[in-house]
Amino acid sequence: MNRLSAGSRKRQVRFRAAELGWVGLLLAALSGCGATQHEGTTAAHTEARPGEELAQKGAALAAQGDDFGAEQYLESAIKAGYPEGPATRLMVSSCIGGGRLERARTHAQHYVERHPDDWIFHHVLASIYFAEGQGVFAREVLTLLLAEHPEHAPSYFLLGLVLRDQMGDMEGARHAFEQYLALAPAGDHQEEARAWLRRSRAFPAVAESKAKRR
């Protein structure tokens, strides 16, 4: 595996910093709930699962900021039979933390291809596309996701960001933010959504001009 130069990694970390931080927060939340949804263990379960030692080493390296080492151990853990969901979540999060969005996207893509019903991870994939500036792909993933799960408020908020910041579709962005607020009036991003909607209604030309300069 070829390591990126220090300068290249710094540039990737700086690239779309706001979006990268948002993806990191999303993955941090997923790491606390997704692993128990399908593959979690109970207190009574004491027998080590296949690949668990490798996964633990990967998690330790991720905590130390060694995203390359973490990725290698977690990939090995999956091959050894460790549950793919929690391992992939941690692997993607670690790659994002190291500024390696392309690797994070590759892992996310492979996972959703093998587990299309894990729809929350489709949202993760769309978030990575957004962080990379690939608005067309992010919009496509989110449109399909929301067709199946129109109750998922965070995807409406993300769609609003994609349409506003990367597609220049102000009307579509307004609709997406309004849908987000209808579903989550006290949501984590309600202040940002309300503030932009107020500005866009009061000064539509200014809002559109600012979006085009992003």
C-alpha positions in Angstrom: 0.0 0.0 0.0 1.5 3.4 -1.0 1.4 6.0 1.6 0.5 9.6 0.7 3.1 12.3 1.2 2.7 14.5 4.3 1.9 17.4 2.1 -0.7 15.5 0.1 -2.4 14.2 3.3 -2.5 17.7 4.8 -4.1 19.0 1.6 -6.8 16.3 1.8 -7.5 17.0 5.4 -8.0 20.7 4.6 -10.1 19.9 1.5 -13.8 20.7 2.3 -13.0 20.8 6.0 -16.5 21.6 7.0 -18.0 18.6 5.2 -15.2 16.3 6.4 -16.0 17.3 10.0 -19.7 16.6 9.4 -19.0 13.2 8.0 -16.8 12.4 11.0 -19.6 13.3 13.4 -22.0 11.1 11.5 -19.6 8.1 11.6 -19.0 8.6 15.3 -22.7 8.4 15.9 -23.0 5.3 13.7 -20.1 3.5 15.5 -22.2 3.6 18.7 -25.4 2.2 17.3 -24.7 0.2 14.1 -22.6 -2.5 15.6 -25.3 -3.6 17.9 -28.1 -3.5 15.4 -27.3 -6.8 13.7 -24.0 -8.2 14.9 -23.7 -7.0 18.5 -22.8 -9.3 21.4 -24.5 -9.6 24.8 -22.8 -9.7 28.2 -23.4 -13.4 28.3 -21.4 -14.0 25.1 -17.8 -14.7 26.1 -16.5 -16.8 23.2 -14.2 -14.7 21.0 -15.6 -14.2 17.4 -13.4 -15.1 14.4 -11.0 -12.2 13.7 -11.8 -10.4 16.9 -8.2 -10.1 18.0 -7.3 -8.5 14.6 -10.3 -6.2 14.9 -9.2 -5.1 18.4 -5.7 -4.3 17.2 -7.3 -2.3 14.3 -9.5 -0.4 16.7 -6.4 0.4 18.9 -4.5 1.7 16.0 -7.4 3.8 14.8 -7.6 5.3 18.3 -3.9 6.2 18.0 -4.4 7.9 14.7 -2.7 5.2 12.6 -5.3 4.9 9.9 -3.1 2.8 7.6 -2.4 0.2 10.2 -6.0 0.2 11.4 -7.2 -0.3 7.8 -4.9 -3.3 7.3 -5.9 -5.0 10.5 -9.6 -4.4 10.0 -9.5 -5.8 6.5 -7.7 -8.9 7.8 -10.3 -9.2 10.5 -13.2 -9.2 8.0 -11.3 -11.9 5.9 -11.0 -13.9 9.1 -14.7 -13.8 9.6 -15.3 -10.8 11.9 -18.7 -9.1 11.3 -18.3 -6.8 8.3 -20.6 -4.0 9.5 -18.8 -2.8 12.6 -15.4 -3.4 11.1 -16.3 -1.4 8.0 -17.7 1.5 10.0 -14.5 1.8 12.0 -12.4 1.4 8.9 -14.2 4.1 7.0 -14.1 6.4 10.0 -10.4 5.8 10.4 -9.7 6.6 6.7 -11.7 9.8 7.0 -9.7 10.8 10.1 -6.6 10.3 8.0 -7.9 12.5 5.2 -8.1 9.5 2.8 -11.6 10.0 1.4 -11.0 7.9 -1.6 -10.2 4.8 0.5 -13.2 5.6 2.8 -15.4 5.8 -0.3 -14.1 2.5 -1.7 -14.8 0.7 1.6 -18.3 2.2 1.8 -19.1 1.4 -1.8 -18.0 -2.2 -1.4 -20.1 -2.6 1.8 -23.3 -1.2 0.3 -22.9 -3.4 -2.7 -22.8 -6.4 -0.5 -25.4 -5.1 2.1 -27.9 -3.0 0.1 -30.4 -3.3 2.9 -28.1 -1.4 5.4 -29.6 1.8 4.2 -28.0 4.0 6.8 -24.7 3.2 5.2 -26.0 4.6 1.9 -26.3 7.9 3.8 -22.6 7.5 4.9 -21.6 6.9 1.3 -23.5 10.0 0.2 -21.8 12.0 2.9 -18.4 10.9 1.6 -19.4 11.9 -2.0 -20.4 15.3 -0.6 -17.1 15.7 1.2 -15.3 14.9 -2.1 -17.3 17.5 -4.0 -19.1 14.8 -6.0 -22.5 16.3 -5.8 -24.0 14.4 -8.7 -23.3 11.0 -7.1 -24.3 12.3 -3.6 -27.7 13.5 -5.0 -28.2 10.1 -6.8 -27.6 8.1 -3.6 -29.8 10.4 -1.5 -32.6 10.4 -4.0 -32.8 6.6 -4.0 -32.4 6.4 -0.2 -35.3 8.9 0.4 -37.5 7.2 -2.0 -37.3 4.1 0.2 -37.0 5.9 3.6 -38.7 9.4 3.3 -38.7 9.6 7.1 -34.9 9.9 7.4 -34.5 13.6 8.2 -30.7 13.7 8.1 -30.7 12.7 4.5 -33.0 15.6 3.6 -30.5 18.0 5.4 -27.6 16.5 3.5 -29.5 16.7 0.2 -30.1 20.3 0.9 -26.4 20.9 1.3 -25.6 19.0 -1.8 -28.2 20.9 -3.9 -27.3 24.3 -2.5 -23.5 24.1 -2.3 -22.6 21.8 -5.3 -25.5 21.7 -7.7 -26.7 25.3 -7.5 -30.3 24.2 -7.2 -31.7 26.8 -4.7 -35.3 25.7 -5.1 -34.5 22.1 -4.5 -32.3 23.0 -1.5 -35.2 25.0 0.0 -37.5 22.0 -0.4 -35.0 19.6 1.1 -34.4 21.9 4.1 -38.1 22.4 4.6 -38.6 18.6 4.6 -35.8 18.2 7.1 -37.4 20.8 9.5 -40.8 19.1 9.1 -39.4 15.8 10.2 -36.9 17.1 12.8 -38.0 20.6 14.0 -35.6 20.3 16.9 -32.9 18.4 15.0 -29.1 19.0 15.3 -29.1 21.1 12.1 -32.4 23.0 12.5 -30.7 26.3 13.3 -28.6 26.2 10.2 -31.5 25.1 8.0 -33.8 27.8 9.4 -31.2 30.5 9.1 -30.5 29.7 5.5 -34.2 29.5 4.6 -34.8 32.9 6.2 -32.0 34.4 4.2 -33.0 32.7 0.9 -36.6 34.0 1.2 -35.5 37.5 2.2 -32.6 37.8 -0.3 -32.9 35.1 -2.9 -30.4 36.6 -5.3 -27.8 36.9 -2.5 -28.3 33.3 -1.3 -27.9 32.0 -4.8 -24.8 34.1 -5.4 -23.1 32.8 -2.2 -23.9 29.2 -3.1 -22.3 29.6 -6.6 -19.1 30.9 -5.0 -18.7 27.8 -2.7 
